[in-house]
Amino acid sequence: MTKAARAGTALIRTLFMAAIAVLVLLPVFWMVMSSFRTHEEIFKYTKLGWHMFFPVHWTLDNYIDIFTDASKPFGRYMLNTLVVAAVVTTLGLLVNSLAAFAFAKLRFPFKRVLLALFLSSLVIPYEAIMIPQYLLVQELDWINSFKALIVPQIVWVFGIFLLVQFFADIPRDILDAARMDGAGWTRIYFKIVLPGAVPSLITLGVITFLNQWDSFLWPLVVINEEKKQVIQVAIASFQSLRGISWGKIMAATSVSSLPIVVVFLFLQRYYVQGITMTGVKG
């Protein structure tokens, strides 16, 4: 293939990817612009044109309303969600990586059977286990507490499976050499395995954080107190019998999207590298 042909192919590929990016980002752009509109103006312009994507009368009232409404403290909701997501992500990375390391490298009875049982739970819908999980949380008197949001979400079978794929590729000779030098499994895990697993851990951390940030159904069930609620349930609460406050929903969704965007922009290189190294395509 000539140099001109390669350049033409690269240009076509770039234009195609740019077109896909525009199609993906266009609804997000419309959402952000709609957050600066009045309630009446949001659905007033439906024909393709600049009025559809840019407000005619710009306003910050939607943002002011969501942060000044004492009955629905939006800043508190974001803080609650951030704390829950950060704690679940941190503890989940530790627990799930330890389990994955054990399944990938340690020898113990019924290891394959236990791993198969773990993986088989992936096909069970979450709704099927939510009621038994709720009854257990209720028995522990955790209803309406952050423990109900954090503890049941720490162990994640998909996270264990993701890390098992990576740990399985670590040469056994390295671990055996460390064992011969007197290192215990705990030291091997923290000194040898974890430093080389950073891309995979970041990948799992990003996925876990996003899942917790977007969590809706479980917090809706176990949290009753308004000040302990999380962001997605709070956004849904802008819908009431009196109508739907679309301006507030657009503003709240735009604000709640910022942490996700920031996390992904800073960690996207490690995220892509981790997905590639674990062999999981998505």
N, C-alpha and C positions, 0 to 999 in steps of 0.2 A: 504494500500500500504506500502510495507516495505521501510526501509531507503535506501537500495541499489536501489530499483526501483525509488524512488523519486530523488535520485542523478542522475540516468541514464536519467530520463525525463528532469531534469534541464540541463544536459549536452547536450542532443539533442536540447533542446530549444535554448541554448546558441549558439551552432554551427549553427543552422538554422538562428538565428538573425545575427550572424557574417557574414554568407554567403550573406544575403540580404544587409548588410551594405557594403560589398566589391563590390557587383554589383552596388549599388547606387553611391559609391565614386570613382569607377574606371574611369568613364568619366571625373570627376573633376580632378583626379590625372593626366590623360592624357592631359587635358587642361593645367594644370600648367606646366607639363614637356615640352609640346610643345611650351610654351612661351619662353623657353630657347634654342629653335632650330632655325636654319636658315630657311628661307622661303622654300628653296628647300628640306630640310630634313623632313619637317612636314609630308608630305604624301608619303615619299620615302619608309618607312618601314610599310607595311600593314599586314604582316604575324605575327601571335602571337609569341612573343619572347621578350627578354629584350630590344632589339633595338626599339620596338614599344612603350615602356613606358619610356625609358631613352634616353636622347640625346646622340648622338655619339660625336658631336662637340658642347660643351656648349658655349652659347653666351648670353651676356646681351644687345645686340644691340636693341632688340625689346623694352625693358624697357627704354633704353636711348633715343630711337627715340620718344616714346610717350610723354616723359617729356621734351624733348628739342625742339620739333617742335613748333616754334613760331606761325605758322598759325593755329595750333590746340592745345591750351593750356590745356592739360589734367588735370593738377592740378587745374586749374580754373573750369573745368567742375565738378570735384569731389566736390569742395567747393560749387559751385552753387547747386548741388544736395543735399549735406548735409544740407545746409541752408533751402532749400525748404522742404525737408523731415522733418527736426526738427520742423520748424514752423507749418507745416500742422499737424504733430503729436500732438504737444502741444495744439494748438487751437482746433483741432478735439476732443481731449480727454475732454476738458472743455465743448465745445458746445454739443457734442454727449452725454456726461454723464448727462448734465443738461436736455436735451430732454428725455433721457431714464428715469431719475428719475421722471420727470413730468408724462410720460406715465404710469409708474409703480405704483406711489404712490399718485399722486395728483388727485383730483376729479374736472373735468370741462366738460362742454357740448361737446358732440360728440367725446369723447375721443377714443372710440373703432372705430368709423368711420375714424377718422384721422389716427389712428395707422394702420388700414387696408389699407388706401390709401398710407401711407408711405411704407408699406411692399410690396404692389403691384408693386411699382416702381422697385423692385429687379428683376422682370422678363423682364424689358425693356432693350434691348441691349444698351451698352454705345454708339455705333455708331449711334443709332437712335436719341439720344439727343445731340450729339456732335455739329451738325450744328446749332441748336437753341442756344446752349451754346456759340458757337463761335460768332454768330451774337450779342448776348448780351454783350460779352466781347469787341467786336469791337465797339459797341455803347458806351460803357463806356471808350473807348480809352485806353484799357489795353493791346492791342496787343503788343508783344515784351517787356513785363515787367513781373517781378516776381509776381505781383498781379494776373495776369492771371493764373499762375501756382499754386498759394496758395489758393485764395479765393474760387474758385469753388470746391475745393477738401476738404474743411473743414467739411461740413456736409456729413456724410456717413450713409446711411440707414442701411446697415449691421451692422455698429458699434452701432447704436442706438438699433437695435434688439438684438445684443449680450449682451449689458448692461441691457436691459429690463429684460432678463431672470434672471440675477443676482439680480437686485433690487427688483424683484417680490418676492424673497424669504426672504427679510428682514421683520421680524415680525412687523405688523402694530402697535402692542401694544407699542413697543419702541418709535415709532414716535409720537403716541398719548400722551405718558407720557412726552416726550420732549415738545410737544405743551402745555400741561397743566402746565409745569414749566415756560412757557413764551418764549420758543425759537421759532424764526421764521423759515420759511422753508429754508431760506438761511443758517442760522446757523446749522440747522439740516443736511443739505446737506454737509456742509464742516466739521462739527465736529463729526457727527455720521455715515453718509453714506459713504463718501469717504475713511476714514481710514479702513473700513472693505472691501472696494472694490478694494484694491490695486492689488490683483492677476488678476482680470478681467480687470482693467485699463491697467496693463502691457501687458496682452494678446492683447488687442485692440491696444495698442501703438506699439507693435512689428509688428502686421499685417499691421497697417497703414504705419509705417516706411518702411517696405519691399515693399509695393505697390508703395509708392512714389519713392523709390530708383530705382525700376524697370520700372517706368513710361516711355513710349516711344511715343505713338500716340499723346496725347494731347500736350506735349512740342514740338513735331515736327511741329504741326499745328500753334501754337500761338507764337513761338519764332523764329525769323529770324536772330537776331544778333548772331554772332559766340560766343562771349565772355559770352553770357547769356544762352548758351545751357546747357543741362544736360547730364549725363554720358551715358545713353543708346543711345541717338541720336548721341553722339560723337563716340561711338564704331561703330555704323552703318555707320558712315561717312568714315571709313577706307575701305569701298567698293566703288569703282569708276569705270569709264569706262576703266581705265588703268589696272584694275585687282583688286583682293582682297588681301589685306595685312594680310594674316592669322597670321603671327607672331605677328603683332601689335594687332590684335583682341584678340589673346590668352593672350598676356601680359596685355592689357587693361581690359579684362574680369577678369583675375586673381586678378588684383589690386582692381577692383570695387567690387569683392566678399568679400574682407577682412572686411569692416565695417559690412556687413550683418552677417558674421560668428562671429565676436566679439560680436555684439549685441545679437545674439541668444545664444551664449555660456554663457554669463553673466546672461541672463534672462530666460533660458530655464526652470528652475524649476518653476518660477512663470507662465510661459506660459502654461505649462502642467497643473498646478494647476488651472489656470483660465479657461482653456477649460473644465476641469472636473467639476468645480463649476457651470459653466453656462449651462452645459448639452449639449453643441454643440460638435458634433463629427466630426472629419475631418482627 
